[in-house]
Amino acid sequence: MSYNNYIERALCPSSGSAPSGEETGLIMSKAQTPSQIKAEMSLRKHVLLKACLEALNQIPNQPLKDGFFSSTDALAAQLSQFLKESR
């Protein structure tokens, strides 16, 4: 399975197509224990951050005027490092 398919299925597990409305898969599942909810939220955050990194890597490097990072490449590098450390 390609990385894009992985992200798509993680965000929209019911159809595998582009997420829309309530099909985003980002809506919490039915009532669970607090530890299961925490684990689910952590996984969803990780998937969204990976999707953001993928998007950043597909655009040309551009300077960022306001913020903590000088460019989109610098932001992508820090996001990549964060994802590696949070495994």
PyMOL Python script that loads the backbone (N, CA, C, O; Angstrom):
from pymol import cmd

cmd.read_pdbstr("""\
ATOM      1  N   MET A   1       0.855  -1.174   0.000  1.00  0.00           N
ATOM      2  CA  MET A   1       0.000   0.000   0.000  1.00  0.00           C
ATOM      3  C   MET A   1       0.897   1.231   0.000  1.00  0.00           C
ATOM      4  O   MET A   1       1.860   1.305   0.763  1.00  0.00           O
ATOM      5  N   SER A   2       0.580   2.187  -0.852  1.00  0.00           N
ATOM      6  CA  SER A   2       1.378   3.409  -0.918  1.00  0.00           C
ATOM      7  C   SER A   2       1.127   4.270   0.308  1.00  0.00           C
ATOM      8  O   SER A   2       0.126   4.098   1.004  1.00  0.00           O
ATOM      9  N   TYR A   3       2.033   5.192   0.565  1.00  0.00           N
ATOM     10  CA  TYR A   3       1.903   6.090   1.713  1.00  0.00           C
ATOM     11  C   TYR A   3       0.619   6.901   1.626  1.00  0.00           C
ATOM     12  O   TYR A   3      -0.074   7.071   2.629  1.00  0.00           O
ATOM     13  N   ASN A   4       0.287   7.413   0.419  1.00  0.00           N
ATOM     14  CA  ASN A   4      -0.935   8.200   0.266  1.00  0.00           C
ATOM     15  C   ASN A   4      -2.172   7.367   0.558  1.00  0.00           C
ATOM     16  O   ASN A   4      -3.122   7.861   1.164  1.00  0.00           O
ATOM     17  N   ASN A   5      -2.170   6.099   0.131  1.00  0.00           N
ATOM     18  CA  ASN A   5      -3.300   5.229   0.440  1.00  0.00           C
ATOM     19  C   ASN A   5      -3.402   4.984   1.939  1.00  0.00           C
ATOM     20  O   ASN A   5      -4.504   4.925   2.484  1.00  0.00           O
ATOM     21  N   TYR A   6      -2.260   4.840   2.610  1.00  0.00           N
ATOM     22  CA  TYR A   6      -2.249   4.661   4.055  1.00  0.00           C
ATOM     23  C   TYR A   6      -2.898   5.850   4.741  1.00  0.00           C
ATOM     24  O   TYR A   6      -3.746   5.678   5.618  1.00  0.00           O
ATOM     25  N   ILE A   7      -2.504   7.056   4.346  1.00  0.00           N
ATOM     26  CA  ILE A   7      -3.071   8.270   4.942  1.00  0.00           C
ATOM     27  C   ILE A   7      -4.561   8.348   4.632  1.00  0.00           C
ATOM     28  O   ILE A   7      -5.368   8.651   5.512  1.00  0.00           O
ATOM     29  N   GLU A   8      -4.922   8.077   3.393  1.00  0.00           N
ATOM     30  CA  GLU A   8      -6.322   8.155   2.997  1.00  0.00           C
ATOM     31  C   GLU A   8      -7.171   7.180   3.798  1.00  0.00           C
ATOM     32  O   GLU A   8      -8.250   7.543   4.266  1.00  0.00           O
ATOM     33  N   ARG A   9      -6.705   5.957   3.962  1.00  0.00           N
ATOM     34  CA  ARG A   9      -7.461   4.960   4.719  1.00  0.00           C
ATOM     35  C   ARG A   9      -7.506   5.308   6.198  1.00  0.00           C
ATOM     36  O   ARG A   9      -8.506   5.044   6.866  1.00  0.00           O
ATOM     37  N   ALA A  10      -6.436   5.896   6.716  1.00  0.00           N
ATOM     38  CA  ALA A  10      -6.429   6.284   8.123  1.00  0.00           C
ATOM     39  C   ALA A  10      -7.413   7.417   8.380  1.00  0.00           C
ATOM     40  O   ALA A  10      -8.050   7.466   9.433  1.00  0.00           O
ATOM     41  N   LEU A  11      -7.537   8.327   7.417  1.00  0.00           N
ATOM     42  CA  LEU A  11      -8.441   9.453   7.590  1.00  0.00           C
ATOM     43  C   LEU A  11      -9.874   9.101   7.225  1.00  0.00           C
ATOM     44  O   LEU A  11     -10.815   9.713   7.731  1.00  0.00           O
ATOM     45  N   CYS A  12     -10.042   8.139   6.368  1.00  0.00           N
ATOM     46  CA  CYS A  12     -11.381   7.777   5.906  1.00  0.00           C
ATOM     47  C   CYS A  12     -11.468   6.261   5.746  1.00  0.00           C
ATOM     48  O   CYS A  12     -11.530   5.767   4.620  1.00  0.00           O
ATOM     49  N   PRO A  13     -11.472   5.519   6.848  1.00  0.00           N
ATOM     50  CA  PRO A  13     -11.379   4.068   6.765  1.00  0.00           C
ATOM     51  C   PRO A  13     -12.567   3.391   6.098  1.00  0.00           C
ATOM     52  O   PRO A  13     -12.422   2.275   5.600  1.00  0.00           O
ATOM     53  N   SER A  14     -13.734   4.023   6.071  1.00  0.00           N
ATOM     54  CA  SER A  14     -14.919   3.360   5.540  1.00  0.00           C
ATOM     55  C   SER A  14     -14.889   3.192   4.028  1.00  0.00           C
ATOM     56  O   SER A  14     -15.374   2.184   3.515  1.00  0.00           O
ATOM     57  N   SER A  15     -14.329   4.160   3.302  1.00  0.00           N
ATOM     58  CA  SER A  15     -14.406   4.078   1.847  1.00  0.00           C
ATOM     59  C   SER A  15     -13.054   4.089   1.152  1.00  0.00           C
ATOM     60  O   SER A  15     -12.949   3.619   0.019  1.00  0.00           O
ATOM     61  N   GLY A  16     -12.028   4.606   1.791  1.00  0.00           N
ATOM     62  CA  GLY A  16     -10.731   4.715   1.146  1.00  0.00           C
ATOM     63  C   GLY A  16     -10.654   5.861   0.166  1.00  0.00           C
ATOM     64  O   GLY A  16      -9.610   6.073  -0.450  1.00  0.00           O
ATOM     65  N   SER A  17     -11.746   6.614   0.004  1.00  0.00           N
ATOM     66  CA  SER A  17     -11.748   7.748  -0.917  1.00  0.00           C
ATOM     67  C   SER A  17     -11.424   9.019  -0.155  1.00  0.00           C
ATOM     68  O   SER A  17     -11.243   8.993   1.062  1.00  0.00           O
ATOM     69  N   ALA A  18     -11.353  10.119  -0.863  1.00  0.00           N
ATOM     70  CA  ALA A  18     -11.034  11.396  -0.227  1.00  0.00           C
ATOM     71  C   ALA A  18     -12.052  11.699   0.859  1.00  0.00           C
ATOM     72  O   ALA A  18     -13.256  11.598   0.620  1.00  0.00           O
ATOM     73  N   PRO A  19     -11.589  12.070   2.052  1.00  0.00           N
ATOM     74  CA  PRO A  19     -12.505  12.313   3.162  1.00  0.00           C
ATOM     75  C   PRO A  19     -13.380  13.534   2.944  1.00  0.00           C
ATOM     76  O   PRO A  19     -12.954  14.526   2.354  1.00  0.00           O
ATOM     77  N   SER A  20     -14.614  13.445   3.432  1.00  0.00           N
ATOM     78  CA  SER A  20     -15.517  14.579   3.385  1.00  0.00           C
ATOM     79  C   SER A  20     -16.529  14.456   4.506  1.00  0.00           C
ATOM     80  O   SER A  20     -16.941  13.350   4.856  1.00  0.00           O
ATOM     81  N   GLY A  21     -16.935  15.587   5.075  1.00  0.00           N
ATOM     82  CA  GLY A  21     -17.959  15.592   6.110  1.00  0.00           C
ATOM     83  C   GLY A  21     -17.623  14.688   7.270  1.00  0.00           C
ATOM     84  O   GLY A  21     -16.507  14.710   7.789  1.00  0.00           O
ATOM     85  N   GLU A  22     -18.594  13.894   7.673  1.00  0.00           N
ATOM     86  CA  GLU A  22     -18.392  13.008   8.815  1.00  0.00           C
ATOM     87  C   GLU A  22     -17.571  11.781   8.470  1.00  0.00           C
ATOM     88  O   GLU A  22     -17.237  11.001   9.362  1.00  0.00           O
ATOM     89  N   GLU A  23     -17.233  11.585   7.198  1.00  0.00           N
ATOM     90  CA  GLU A  23     -16.444  10.427   6.804  1.00  0.00           C
ATOM     91  C   GLU A  23     -14.944  10.650   6.990  1.00  0.00           C
ATOM     92  O   GLU A  23     -14.148   9.815   6.561  1.00  0.00           O
ATOM     93  N   THR A  24     -14.548  11.730   7.603  1.00  0.00           N
ATOM     94  CA  THR A  24     -13.125  12.020   7.729  1.00  0.00           C
ATOM     95  C   THR A  24     -12.394  10.994   8.565  1.00  0.00           C
ATOM     96  O   THR A  24     -11.174  10.875   8.449  1.00  0.00           O
ATOM     97  N   GLY A  25     -13.088  10.252   9.400  1.00  0.00           N
ATOM     98  CA  GLY A  25     -12.419   9.305  10.269  1.00  0.00           C
ATOM     99  C   GLY A  25     -11.764   9.989  11.447  1.00  0.00           C
ATOM    100  O   GLY A  25     -11.184   9.322  12.303  1.00  0.00           O
ATOM    101  N   LEU A  26     -11.845  11.307  11.508  1.00  0.00           N
ATOM    102  CA  LEU A  26     -11.248  12.037  12.618  1.00  0.00           C
ATOM    103  C   LEU A  26     -12.237  12.233  13.752  1.00  0.00           C
ATOM    104  O   LEU A  26     -11.888  12.772  14.802  1.00  0.00           O
ATOM    105  N   ILE A  27     -13.459  11.800  13.543  1.00  0.00           N
ATOM    106  CA  ILE A  27     -14.452  11.842  14.605  1.00  0.00           C
ATOM    107  C   ILE A  27     -14.184  10.656  15.517  1.00  0.00           C
ATOM    108  O   ILE A  27     -13.935   9.547  15.045  1.00  0.00           O
ATOM    109  N   MET A  28     -14.232  10.884  16.798  1.00  0.00           N
ATOM    110  CA  MET A  28     -13.947   9.814  17.750  1.00  0.00           C
ATOM    111  C   MET A  28     -14.899   8.647  17.558  1.00  0.00           C
ATOM    112  O   MET A  28     -16.065   8.829  17.207  1.00  0.00           O
ATOM    113  N   SER A  29     -14.388   7.455  17.793  1.00  0.00           N
ATOM    114  CA  SER A  29     -15.222   6.272  17.714  1.00  0.00           C
ATOM    115  C   SER A  29     -16.144   6.221  18.931  1.00  0.00           C
ATOM    116  O   SER A  29     -16.125   7.123  19.767  1.00  0.00           O
ATOM    117  N   LYS A  30     -16.928   5.193  19.023  1.00  0.00           N
ATOM    118  CA  LYS A  30     -17.883   5.059  20.131  1.00  0.00           C
ATOM    119  C   LYS A  30     -17.151   5.086  21.472  1.00  0.00           C
ATOM    120  O   LYS A  30     -15.929   4.944  21.526  1.00  0.00           O
ATOM    121  N   ALA A  31     -17.895   5.265  22.526  1.00  0.00           N
ATOM    122  CA  ALA A  31     -17.320   5.382  23.873  1.00  0.00           C
ATOM    123  C   ALA A  31     -16.334   4.259  24.158  1.00  0.00           C
ATOM    124  O   ALA A  31     -16.609   3.084  23.914  1.00  0.00           O
ATOM    125  N   GLN A  32     -15.173   4.657  24.683  1.00  0.00           N
ATOM    126  CA  GLN A  32     -14.118   3.714  25.003  1.00  0.00           C
ATOM    127  C   GLN A  32     -13.555   4.093  26.367  1.00  0.00           C
ATOM    128  O   GLN A  32     -13.994   5.060  26.988  1.00  0.00           O
ATOM    129  N   THR A  33     -12.591   3.328  26.817  1.00  0.00           N
ATOM    130  CA  THR A  33     -11.923   3.672  28.065  1.00  0.00           C
ATOM    131  C   THR A  33     -11.047   4.895  27.828  1.00  0.00           C
ATOM    132  O   THR A  33     -10.668   5.172  26.690  1.00  0.00           O
ATOM    133  N   PRO A  34     -10.724   5.625  28.881  1.00  0.00           N
ATOM    134  CA  PRO A  34      -9.855   6.800  28.717  1.00  0.00           C
ATOM    135  C   PRO A  34      -8.511   6.464  28.065  1.00  0.00           C
ATOM    136  O   PRO A  34      -8.005   7.247  27.261  1.00  0.00           O
ATOM    137  N   SER A  35      -7.943   5.336  28.394  1.00  0.00           N
ATOM    138  CA  SER A  35      -6.645   4.990  27.791  1.00  0.00           C
ATOM    139  C   SER A  35      -6.788   4.675  26.306  1.00  0.00           C
ATOM    140  O   SER A  35      -5.891   4.989  25.523  1.00  0.00           O
ATOM    141  N   GLN A  36      -7.899   4.062  25.904  1.00  0.00           N
ATOM    142  CA  GLN A  36      -8.126   3.800  24.484  1.00  0.00           C
ATOM    143  C   GLN A  36      -8.351   5.098  23.718  1.00  0.00           C
ATOM    144  O   GLN A  36      -7.878   5.244  22.591  1.00  0.00           O
ATOM    145  N   ILE A  37      -9.063   6.029  24.315  1.00  0.00           N
ATOM    146  CA  ILE A  37      -9.301   7.329  23.683  1.00  0.00           C
ATOM    147  C   ILE A  37      -7.984   8.069  23.510  1.00  0.00           C
ATOM    148  O   ILE A  37      -7.733   8.660  22.461  1.00  0.00           O
ATOM    149  N   LYS A  38      -7.146   8.037  24.537  1.00  0.00           N
ATOM    150  CA  LYS A  38      -5.838   8.701  24.463  1.00  0.00           C
ATOM    151  C   LYS A  38      -4.978   8.086  23.359  1.00  0.00           C
ATOM    152  O   LYS A  38      -4.329   8.809  22.603  1.00  0.00           O
ATOM    153  N   ALA A  39      -4.972   6.767  23.264  1.00  0.00           N
ATOM    154  CA  ALA A  39      -4.187   6.090  22.228  1.00  0.00           C
ATOM    155  C   ALA A  39      -4.721   6.431  20.838  1.00  0.00           C
ATOM    156  O   ALA A  39      -3.939   6.652  19.913  1.00  0.00           O
ATOM    157  N   GLU A  40      -6.037   6.475  20.686  1.00  0.00           N
ATOM    158  CA  GLU A  40      -6.636   6.806  19.395  1.00  0.00           C
ATOM    159  C   GLU A  40      -6.298   8.232  18.988  1.00  0.00           C
ATOM    160  O   GLU A  40      -5.971   8.487  17.829  1.00  0.00           O
ATOM    161  N   MET A  41      -6.372   9.154  19.926  1.00  0.00           N
ATOM    162  CA  MET A  41      -6.040  10.546  19.622  1.00  0.00           C
ATOM    163  C   MET A  41      -4.566  10.687  19.242  1.00  0.00           C
ATOM    164  O   MET A  41      -4.225  11.441  18.331  1.00  0.00           O
ATOM    165  N   SER A  42      -3.716   9.978  19.926  1.00  0.00           N
ATOM    166  CA  SER A  42      -2.289  10.026  19.618  1.00  0.00           C
ATOM    167  C   SER A  42      -2.023   9.497  18.208  1.00  0.00           C
ATOM    168  O   SER A  42      -1.241  10.084  17.461  1.00  0.00           O
ATOM    169  N   LEU A  43      -2.666   8.400  17.847  1.00  0.00           N
ATOM    170  CA  LEU A  43      -2.494   7.837  16.509  1.00  0.00           C
ATOM    171  C   LEU A  43      -3.006   8.803  15.448  1.00  0.00           C
ATOM    172  O   LEU A  43      -2.345   9.010  14.430  1.00  0.00           O
ATOM    173  N   ARG A  44      -4.167   9.391  15.671  1.00  0.00           N
ATOM    174  CA  ARG A  44      -4.736  10.320  14.699  1.00  0.00           C
ATOM    175  C   ARG A  44      -3.857  11.557  14.542  1.00  0.00           C
ATOM    176  O   ARG A  44      -3.685  12.057  13.430  1.00  0.00           O
ATOM    177  N   LYS A  45      -3.303  12.052  15.644  1.00  0.00           N
ATOM    178  CA  LYS A  45      -2.394  13.194  15.571  1.00  0.00           C
ATOM    179  C   LYS A  45      -1.160  12.834  14.749  1.00  0.00           C
ATOM    180  O   LYS A  45      -0.710  13.622  13.917  1.00  0.00           O
ATOM    181  N   HIS A  46      -0.623  11.657  14.982  1.00  0.00           N
ATOM    182  CA  HIS A  46       0.560  11.205  14.247  1.00  0.00           C
ATOM    183  C   HIS A  46       0.271  11.099  12.752  1.00  0.00           C
ATOM    184  O   HIS A  46       1.089  11.511  11.930  1.00  0.00           O
ATOM    185  N   VAL A  47      -0.891  10.549  12.399  1.00  0.00           N
ATOM    186  CA  VAL A  47      -1.275  10.407  10.988  1.00  0.00           C
ATOM    187  C   VAL A  47      -1.431  11.781  10.340  1.00  0.00           C
ATOM    188  O   VAL A  47      -0.979  11.991   9.214  1.00  0.00           O
ATOM    189  N   LEU A  48      -2.066  12.714  11.041  1.00  0.00           N
ATOM    190  CA  LEU A  48      -2.236  14.060  10.483  1.00  0.00           C
ATOM    191  C   LEU A  48      -0.896  14.769  10.305  1.00  0.00           C
ATOM    192  O   LEU A  48      -0.686  15.451   9.302  1.00  0.00           O
ATOM    193  N   LEU A  49       0.006  14.615  11.261  1.00  0.00           N
ATOM    194  CA  LEU A  49       1.323  15.230  11.129  1.00  0.00           C
ATOM    195  C   LEU A  49       2.099  14.622   9.963  1.00  0.00           C
ATOM    196  O   LEU A  49       2.806  15.334   9.250  1.00  0.00           O
ATOM    197  N   LYS A  50       1.970  13.305   9.764  1.00  0.00           N
ATOM    198  CA  LYS A  50       2.623  12.675   8.612  1.00  0.00           C
ATOM    199  C   LYS A  50       2.049  13.211   7.302  1.00  0.00           C
ATOM    200  O   LYS A  50       2.787  13.433   6.343  1.00  0.00           O
ATOM    201  N   ALA A  51       0.734  13.418   7.263  1.00  0.00           N
ATOM    202  CA  ALA A  51       0.106  13.968   6.061  1.00  0.00           C
ATOM    203  C   ALA A  51       0.592  15.388   5.805  1.00  0.00           C
ATOM    204  O   ALA A  51       0.822  15.767   4.657  1.00  0.00           O
ATOM    205  N   CYS A  52       0.751  16.176   6.868  1.00  0.00           N
ATOM    206  CA  CYS A  52       1.279  17.540   6.720  1.00  0.00           C
ATOM    207  C   CYS A  52       2.706  17.509   6.199  1.00  0.00           C
ATOM    208  O   CYS A  52       3.070  18.311   5.339  1.00  0.00           O
ATOM    209  N   LEU A  53       3.509  16.600   6.706  1.00  0.00           N
ATOM    210  CA  LEU A  53       4.887  16.471   6.235  1.00  0.00           C
ATOM    211  C   LEU A  53       4.915  16.082   4.759  1.00  0.00           C
ATOM    212  O   LEU A  53       5.704  16.626   3.986  1.00  0.00           O
ATOM    213  N   GLU A  54       4.063  15.153   4.372  1.00  0.00           N
ATOM    214  CA  GLU A  54       3.976  14.750   2.964  1.00  0.00           C
ATOM    215  C   GLU A  54       3.616  15.945   2.086  1.00  0.00           C
ATOM    216  O   GLU A  54       4.203  16.130   1.020  1.00  0.00           O
ATOM    217  N   ALA A  55       2.661  16.751   2.524  1.00  0.00           N
ATOM    218  CA  ALA A  55       2.256  17.942   1.757  1.00  0.00           C
ATOM    219  C   ALA A  55       3.399  18.944   1.667  1.00  0.00           C
ATOM    220  O   ALA A  55       3.643  19.511   0.603  1.00  0.00           O
ATOM    221  N   LEU A  56       4.103  19.166   2.776  1.00  0.00           N
ATOM    222  CA  LEU A  56       5.231  20.100   2.762  1.00  0.00           C
ATOM    223  C   LEU A  56       6.319  19.634   1.797  1.00  0.00           C
ATOM    224  O   LEU A  56       6.948  20.445   1.118  1.00  0.00           O
ATOM    225  N   ASN A  57       6.533  18.324   1.745  1.00  0.00           N
ATOM    226  CA  ASN A  57       7.577  17.787   0.872  1.00  0.00           C
ATOM    227  C   ASN A  57       7.201  17.842  -0.602  1.00  0.00           C
ATOM    228  O   ASN A  57       8.064  17.654  -1.460  1.00  0.00           O
ATOM    229  N   GLN A  58       5.945  18.093  -0.912  1.00  0.00           N
ATOM    230  CA  GLN A  58       5.518  18.159  -2.308  1.00  0.00           C
ATOM    231  C   GLN A  58       5.519  19.574  -2.860  1.00  0.00           C
ATOM    232  O   GLN A  58       5.339  19.760  -4.063  1.00  0.00           O
ATOM    233  N   ILE A  59       5.716  20.566  -2.020  1.00  0.00           N
ATOM    234  CA  ILE A  59       5.734  21.949  -2.509  1.00  0.00           C
ATOM    235  C   ILE A  59       7.173  22.443  -2.582  1.00  0.00           C
ATOM    236  O   ILE A  59       8.023  21.963  -1.833  1.00  0.00           O
ATOM    237  N   PRO A  60       7.460  23.383  -3.461  1.00  0.00           N
ATOM    238  CA  PRO A  60       8.811  23.948  -3.524  1.00  0.00           C
ATOM    239  C   PRO A  60       9.142  24.697  -2.229  1.00  0.00           C
ATOM    240  O   PRO A  60       8.259  25.234  -1.561  1.00  0.00           O
ATOM    241  N   ASN A  61      10.422  24.717  -1.898  1.00  0.00           N
ATOM    242  CA  ASN A  61      10.847  25.441  -0.704  1.00  0.00           C
ATOM    243  C   ASN A  61      10.502  26.923  -0.849  1.00  0.00           C
ATOM    244  O   ASN A  61      10.788  27.544  -1.873  1.00  0.00           O
ATOM    245  N   GLN A  62       9.891  27.471   0.183  1.00  0.00           N
ATOM    246  CA  GLN A  62       9.516  28.882   0.187  1.00  0.00           C
ATOM    247  C   GLN A  62       9.879  29.490   1.536  1.00  0.00           C
ATOM    248  O   GLN A  62       9.765  28.822   2.564  1.00  0.00           O
ATOM    249  N   PRO A  63      10.312  30.738   1.548  1.00  0.00           N
ATOM    250  CA  PRO A  63      10.580  31.376   2.831  1.00  0.00           C
ATOM    251  C   PRO A  63       9.275  31.610   3.585  1.00  0.00           C
ATOM    252  O   PRO A  63       8.232  31.864   2.984  1.00  0.00           O
ATOM    253  N   LEU A  64       9.351  31.521   4.900  1.00  0.00           N
ATOM    254  CA  LEU A  64       8.202  31.800   5.750  1.00  0.00           C
ATOM    255  C   LEU A  64       8.461  33.123   6.463  1.00  0.00           C
ATOM    256  O   LEU A  64       9.490  33.287   7.118  1.00  0.00           O
ATOM    257  N   LYS A  65       7.546  34.048   6.339  1.00  0.00           N
ATOM    258  CA  LYS A  65       7.749  35.391   6.888  1.00  0.00           C
ATOM    259  C   LYS A  65       7.530  35.444   8.392  1.00  0.00           C
ATOM    260  O   LYS A  65       8.351  35.994   9.126  1.00  0.00           O
ATOM    261  N   ASP A  66       6.439  34.880   8.844  1.00  0.00           N
ATOM    262  CA  ASP A  66       6.115  34.938  10.265  1.00  0.00           C
ATOM    263  C   ASP A  66       6.132  33.533  10.843  1.00  0.00           C
ATOM    264  O   ASP A  66       5.560  32.606  10.270  1.00  0.00           O
ATOM    265  N   GLY A  67       6.778  33.390  11.960  1.00  0.00           N
ATOM    266  CA  GLY A  67       6.790  32.079  12.585  1.00  0.00           C
ATOM    267  C   GLY A  67       8.161  31.708  13.095  1.00  0.00           C
ATOM    268  O   GLY A  67       9.082  32.525  13.130  1.00  0.00           O
ATOM    269  N   PHE A  68       8.273  30.458  13.489  1.00  0.00           N
ATOM    270  CA  PHE A  68       9.499  29.968  14.107  1.00  0.00           C
ATOM    271  C   PHE A  68      10.477  29.354  13.107  1.00  0.00           C
ATOM    272  O   PHE A  68      11.609  29.029  13.467  1.00  0.00           O
ATOM    273  N   PHE A  69      10.051  29.195  11.857  1.00  0.00           N
ATOM    274  CA  PHE A  69      10.878  28.519  10.861  1.00  0.00           C
ATOM    275  C   PHE A  69      11.155  29.455   9.695  1.00  0.00           C
ATOM    276  O   PHE A  69      10.286  30.228   9.291  1.00  0.00           O
ATOM    277  N   SER A  70      12.365  29.383   9.159  1.00  0.00           N
ATOM    278  CA  SER A  70      12.762  30.288   8.083  1.00  0.00           C
ATOM    279  C   SER A  70      12.180  29.906   6.731  1.00  0.00           C
ATOM    280  O   SER A  70      12.000  30.761   5.864  1.00  0.00           O
ATOM    281  N   SER A  71      11.882  28.610   6.547  1.00  0.00           N
ATOM    282  CA  SER A  71      11.390  28.157   5.242  1.00  0.00           C
ATOM    283  C   SER A  71      10.531  26.914   5.408  1.00  0.00           C
ATOM    284  O   SER A  71      10.483  26.310   6.480  1.00  0.00           O
ATOM    285  N   THR A  72       9.854  26.544   4.328  1.00  0.00           N
ATOM    286  CA  THR A  72       9.040  25.329   4.370  1.00  0.00           C
ATOM    287  C   THR A  72       9.925  24.093   4.544  1.00  0.00           C
ATOM    288  O   THR A  72       9.514  23.125   5.184  1.00  0.00           O
ATOM    289  N   ASP A  73      11.135  24.116   3.980  1.00  0.00           N
ATOM    290  CA  ASP A  73      12.053  22.989   4.168  1.00  0.00           C
ATOM    291  C   ASP A  73      12.495  22.865   5.627  1.00  0.00           C
ATOM    292  O   ASP A  73      12.606  21.755   6.148  1.00  0.00           O
ATOM    293  N   ALA A  74      12.749  23.997   6.287  1.00  0.00           N
ATOM    294  CA  ALA A  74      13.132  23.967   7.700  1.00  0.00           C
ATOM    295  C   ALA A  74      11.988  23.418   8.555  1.00  0.00           C
ATOM    296  O   ALA A  74      12.218  22.642   9.482  1.00  0.00           O
ATOM    297  N   LEU A  75      10.772  23.818   8.244  1.00  0.00           N
ATOM    298  CA  LEU A  75       9.600  23.314   8.955  1.00  0.00           C
ATOM    299  C   LEU A  75       9.448  21.809   8.727  1.00  0.00           C
ATOM    300  O   LEU A  75       9.191  21.063   9.672  1.00  0.00           O
ATOM    301  N   ALA A  76       9.606  21.362   7.486  1.00  0.00           N
ATOM    302  CA  ALA A  76       9.492  19.935   7.173  1.00  0.00           C
ATOM    303  C   ALA A  76      10.566  19.128   7.905  1.00  0.00           C
ATOM    304  O   ALA A  76      10.291  18.031   8.389  1.00  0.00           O
ATOM    305  N   ALA A  77      11.773  19.657   7.987  1.00  0.00           N
ATOM    306  CA  ALA A  77      12.857  18.957   8.682  1.00  0.00           C
ATOM    307  C   ALA A  77      12.543  18.791  10.160  1.00  0.00           C
ATOM    308  O   ALA A  77      12.754  17.721  10.732  1.00  0.00           O
ATOM    309  N   GLN A  78      12.039  19.848  10.773  1.00  0.00           N
ATOM    310  CA  GLN A  78      11.691  19.766  12.197  1.00  0.00           C
ATOM    311  C   GLN A  78      10.514  18.829  12.428  1.00  0.00           C
ATOM    312  O   GLN A  78      10.504  18.086  13.410  1.00  0.00           O
ATOM    313  N   LEU A  79       9.536  18.849  11.553  1.00  0.00           N
ATOM    314  CA  LEU A  79       8.381  17.959  11.671  1.00  0.00           C
ATOM    315  C   LEU A  79       8.819  16.505  11.504  1.00  0.00           C
ATOM    316  O   LEU A  79       8.358  15.627  12.234  1.00  0.00           O
ATOM    317  N   SER A  80       9.698  16.257  10.555  1.00  0.00           N
ATOM    318  CA  SER A  80      10.222  14.915  10.343  1.00  0.00           C
ATOM    319  C   SER A  80      10.965  14.424  11.583  1.00  0.00           C
ATOM    320  O   SER A  80      10.781  13.283  12.008  1.00  0.00           O
ATOM    321  N   GLN A  81      11.793  15.271  12.156  1.00  0.00           N
ATOM    322  CA  GLN A  81      12.536  14.913  13.363  1.00  0.00           C
ATOM    323  C   GLN A  81      11.580  14.627  14.516  1.00  0.00           C
ATOM    324  O   GLN A  81      11.776  13.667  15.261  1.00  0.00           O
ATOM    325  N   PHE A  82      10.556  15.447  14.665  1.00  0.00           N
ATOM    326  CA  PHE A  82       9.566  15.251  15.727  1.00  0.00           C
ATOM    327  C   PHE A  82       8.872  13.900  15.574  1.00  0.00           C
ATOM    328  O   PHE A  82       8.686  13.176  16.553  1.00  0.00           O
ATOM    329  N   LEU A  83       8.489  13.564  14.337  1.00  0.00           N
ATOM    330  CA  LEU A  83       7.814  12.287  14.102  1.00  0.00           C
ATOM    331  C   LEU A  83       8.729  11.105  14.408  1.00  0.00           C
ATOM    332  O   LEU A  83       8.270  10.092  14.935  1.00  0.00           O
ATOM    333  N   LYS A  84      10.022  11.222  14.084  1.00  0.00           N
ATOM    334  CA  LYS A  84      10.967  10.148  14.392  1.00  0.00           C
ATOM    335  C   LYS A  84      11.129   9.970  15.896  1.00  0.00           C
ATOM    336  O   LYS A  84      11.197   8.843  16.386  1.00  0.00           O
ATOM    337  N   GLU A  85      11.189  11.070  16.622  1.00  0.00           N
ATOM    338  CA  GLU A  85      11.366  11.020  18.067  1.00  0.00           C
ATOM    339  C   GLU A  85      10.124  10.530  18.805  1.00  0.00           C
ATOM    340  O   GLU A  85      10.229   9.985  19.904  1.00  0.00           O
ATOM    341  N   SER A  86       8.959  10.722  18.212  1.00  0.00           N
ATOM    342  CA  SER A  86       7.721  10.382  18.910  1.00  0.00           C
ATOM    343  C   SER A  86       7.253   8.946  18.643  1.00  0.00           C
ATOM    344  O   SER A  86       6.164   8.573  19.079  1.00  0.00           O
ATOM    345  N   ARG A  87       8.025   8.160  17.959  1.00  0.00           N
ATOM    346  CA  ARG A  87       7.638   6.777  17.673  1.00  0.00           C
ATOM    347  C   ARG A  87       7.653   5.940  18.914  1.00  0.00           C
ATOM    348  O   ARG A  87       7.353   4.748  18.859  1.00  0.00           O
TER     349      ARG A  87
END
""", "prot")
cmd.dss("prot")
cmd.show_as("cartoon", "prot")
cmd.util.cbc("prot")
cmd.orient("prot")
